[in-house]
Each structure stands twice: as C-alpha cells, then as structure tokens.
C-alpha cells in the first residue's frame, strides 16, 4: 500500500512518465554499470527512455483501454522487485493487463508505422 501512495494516482496521461521514472530508478539501482554507460544522470535516463518509448506507448493509448489499477500495480511490483527479478524480467507478466481490449488491426498498423 505504501508503494501505491508513493506513486500517486496513475492515469493514462501520466503513465509514461511514471513508468519511465520507475524503470530508470531500477536500472540505476540494479545495473549501475549500464546506467552510467548510457546516461549522464537520472534525468537523462528518463528523457531518453521516454523519447524512445513515446510512439509505442501512444499507439497503445490510442488503440486500447487503459486499466489504471493494473498500471498502479505494475509500477508497484516493478519498484518492489528484487534486482534479480528486475534484471530477469520476472515481474513483466504482472504488467500485461495495463492495456486491454485493443483494436488489434489499428494497433498493429500504428506500431508498424512507428517502427518504419
């Protein structure tokens, strides 16, 4: 419960920023060498990661329903995961239900257009 309070209310509009902040914090904590090799500081990590993931997250936001409860739970689980679980991706299955009821054809089209 404390983690939910620390993360605040998660919405479709702020999920990108909140998820990137958690990912960068975990990377800095669990893989300091990679963090320092790619980023100058936490802000650099957040800005770069957000820029890299913006189109992907926008595609999901535009073509799927957003489950704020699942998003909050995902962020809390990611934040609380051990470095071993974080590094292995063991927490990822807890984050699979954030975007649901997607329009698959529109989502696929969006994802393909953002890649190419």
N, C-alpha and C positions, 0 to 999 in steps of 0.2 A: 504493500500500500504506500509506503514512503516513496518508492520509486515513481509511482503514478503522480504523486504530489510534486515531486521534483521536476517531472517532465511537463507538468501543466496539461491543459486541455489540448488534445491533438485533433486537428481538423484537416480536411483535405487541402486547405490553403497553406497550412504551416507544416505539414508532414515532411515535405522535402527538407526544409531547414532543420527540423528536429532530428530526422533520421541521419542526416549528414553530420550533425554535431555529435551524435552518439557513435557513429562509425569512426569518425576521426579521433574521438577520445579513446575508443577501444584500440584503434591502430597504434596510437601513441603509447598506450599502456602495454599492449601485448606484443608489438613488433616495432620497438623503438628504432631499430636499425633501418627498416624500410621507411618508417615515418620520416626520419631525418634525411634519408637519401632522396626522397621525393618532395618534401615540403620544408619550408623555412620555419613555419610555426603552425599553430592550430588554425588561425585564420586562413592561411594559405591552403591548408588541407580542406577546410570547409568550402572555400571559394572554388577551388579546383574541382573537388568532388561534386559539388552542386552543379557546376558548369557541365561536367562530363555526364551527369545523370539527368539533367533537366528535361531533355527531349523524351527520354524513356519514361520518366515519371509523368510528364504531361500527357503522353499517349494513354497511359493507364487512367489518369484522372479524367480525361475526356471521353473514354470509352467503357468505363466500368463504374460500378457503385463502390463507394469508399466506406469501409467499416471502421469508424473512429475507435471503437472498443478494441478491435483486433490490432489496430495500429498502435494504440497505447500499450497493449500487452506485448506486442512485438518489441517495441522500444525498451520496455522494462526488462524483458527477458534478455535482449541483446546487451543491455547495460550490466545486467547481473551475471551474465555467463562468465565462466572461468576463462582465462586466456586460452587454455587448451581447447575448450568448446568453441570459443570465438574463432580461433585460428583454423579449426577443422570445419567450421560452418555447421556445427551440430545444432545450433539454435535456429537455423534457417526455416525448418519446417513449421516453426511457430509463427512465421511471418507470411505464410502462404495465403491467408484469408483476408488480407487487407483490401484487396481489390477483388470484387466478386461480380457475378452476373455481367460479364463483359460481352460486348458486341464483338465477337471473335473476328469477323471479317474486317470491320473498321479498325479494330486494334491491330490486326496483322498489317493492314495497309499503312497505318500510322507508323508502326515500328519499322517496317521496311523503308518507308520514305525518310525516316530519321537516320537510318543507317547509311543510306546511299545519297 
